[in-house]
Amino acid sequence: MDYKLLHIFRNTPFGRETFLQSLYFCKRIKATPVVYIPENDKFLFYFSSDVIQVDLDHSYLTDPDTAEEHARDLLADEGLKSIFYRPKNFTASTLPDISPNFDFFCCPRSISDLSSKIGLGYLGPKVRRIIKHATFPVFITSPVFKPWESIAVFFGGSENAVNALKLGVKISLASGVPLEIYTYMEKGDQEYYKKIAENEAFWELADQQIRDWHFYEQGSFDSMLYSVPHNGLIVLGAYGHGVVKEVLFGSKLEHIQSTLANNLLVSGPKNKISLR
Amino acid sequence: MAFVKTSYIFLYNRLFRHDDRLLMIAAGVVTGICSGLAAVALRLSLEWIIECLHPVRHYTWAIVLPGIGAVLSSLYLNKIVKEAPGHGVPEVIYAVSRYGGLLRFRSSFSRLISSFLTIGSGGSAGPEAPVVMSGSAIGSNIAKVLGLNDRQRVTLVGCGTSGAIAAIFNAPIAGLIFAAEVILGEWKFVNIIPIAIAAVAGAEVSQAIIPEQVLFNHEPFRLGIIDSSACLGLALGTALVSVLFTKIMRQSGRFAKGTKVPVWCRAAIGGSVVGLISMKFPVVLGEGYSYIQSMISGTFSMGLILTGIAVIAKVVATSATLGWGGSGGIFAPCLLIGSLTGTMFHQLIVSLFPETGFAGSGAYALLGMTGLISGVMQAPLTGIFLIVEITGGYETILPLILVSSLSSTITHYIEPASFYFKELIDRGQFLRPGTDARILADLNLGELLETKVHTAPENMLFRDFIELIKISEQNYFPILEEDTNRFRGIIKISAIRRYVLDPGMYDMVFINQIMDTRILAASMTDDLQEVLNLMDADAMDTIPVVEEDRFIGMISKTKILDLYRRELMMQTSPH
């Protein structure tokens, strides 16, 4: 596998926790971390139909002289080789373009607000927008380094959920960690959900990776969340609904991330997973 | 919401999938109206603030106003909307040539507010570049909402530009020409119609809200053969001033960037310089349209030397405003500097040849404006039609063409890159449709990569390698480390011919003994131009792509040529 994960390095203790998560993720799925040490407090992601300006908070520019050294030390500790990303194109002299041609992108729950705000219950607007437009899954880390030992896919039967299942299979294949699927039965019985998954071309491969499929029909959605292992990597789809539905009923991702401290791997509506 | 989306997709597929001209015209109208409204809003708000500040302008303390405005503008851009400083036109050209016209939504209003603060307080800049940025961003975001493709989005960016220029100057033809000549860099049938319609929409909005028809009024000019001859000298003069203006602007910006003071502090310095200059030369404040009007009317009172100093003062003030962090465009300063240059030239020739019957100084102010616009932007058509439209001076069209063409040609001779393009050319990102650089930039390395390649382990016996050659059509064989699959080198068939022709060597040689390990390899992050440079440096027509010592694939010149031709045909097709 030659997966690449883009990490925006923050030279602070909090940034170190996030970076350790990225390194652990790369190690598990045998990916190469691509480290970008920002020199400006903003950059642009040009996707196929949108451009997103990511405004970093000032902690990303802390002590730039030691940033690369710190990153290299952490990489050496984990025995990983890295590529340091140097932007080649600039929309304006202080506005670099960052290529979106990566397999994964790591970011904390918020990247444009002060660290004091970062924690459960707050997903930054830029992170949301990146998820909505990204052509890669976004790895949203827990606030402190938390190795994951299992993979939990949240499967609700939607097109986005199928994509998330495929992503879970991809991570499971790359890491060798079996899959656990969690379904809160809102739309039908077990057969309904199984049939959706079985109709997918990758089902045969998925079936080999799935260790358990947990169905919940009683109790609240939160009670299902409680049964997810605390050291599991949660894989889920997000923002598959329209704006109106999202405003009226809220987003599942927002609810999950505000309830669970686990690492999340989120597949947005523009992200099409391939099992290469 | 889902119903609206589904209906739109249904209608799009039924009506516009094969011929999108009606859709583009409709979208062009909407874009033209929106960008026209943005331009009119800026124009009216500037008129209001200038009127509000007029009673205090005569106080000495008023010299701090441009500094305060520049600081507020800079803080707004940097801290609130987090936009890069500058006038923004290179950003639009860059987005058009590199990313199919993708522009951020915030750009549709950010520069309007920042330039309002800069120009309203007296900073030496114009509102045209901000409205171009705003209109372009509006067009880009309308395209995003409608789910249009890159080509259609670029057209709407052009529509936004033309609508904005048409509205701010009440000059639809200039808007159309500026969009095609400067922003898009191409004249295509499919682009021109929606852009023209958008220009009309923008101008109509402007006329509906601001009733006066012509920006600068004047009596008809009568220019004779003598004046046409004098145009040669004026063209040379405006070309020299254009080069001076461009160079001072760029040097000023570079110097400001090199200083170690915060951005807002830089803006304060720039604004203060303008304030200080304005004590002696109030002509440098703001857009300076009232001074242009007085020059065109022939009522400008400065003498030859003072007018010359005013030209320098305006150049310095504009450089201090825009180079040091203020926000605004160079159209209006070009118009003022041009009219000052034209007036100065008229004063000079009249004093040298007092008996000769030259036309009035207003005509020369007009010609000076077109000379400077054409010289600084190296966009002769924009220069001609803008001046014709904003002055209603069709009787001067022949001398205008003469000055405009000569000025842009002379300027190009001295300084090949225009003010708008220079920054992009320096960064190697000036990519016009149909040019070599643009085609190479548009080709994706992934598309060119040949991954189904026969590789060989480094300790393979040469006899086994001969068998591999027999079943392969490759001329280059990547050699990998056996256990780790790390890239070790290349075997080029032409380089091992003597071993192939000597069967005695078959069992004596391992391929790691004859492979070439000094080969240059490309990386997936390289641009195609860099890959071609590597090929040229190594005289190879096929090159390996390696990442972190891992062999990814091969790229050949043959494949590049195939895709190059395809891309060239696509970019230069009339539709």
Interface residues (C-beta under 8 A of the other chain):
Chain A: D2 T32 D41 K42 L44 Y46 S49 D50 V51 I52 Q53 D55 K81 I83 Y85 K88 N89 F90 T91 A92 S93 T94 L95 S99 N101 G242 V243 V244 K245
Chain B: M1 A2 K5 K82 A84 P85 G86 P90 E91 Y94 A95 R98 Y99 L102 L103 R104 R106 K144 G147 K257 R427 Q429 G446 T525 D527 E547 E548 R550 I552
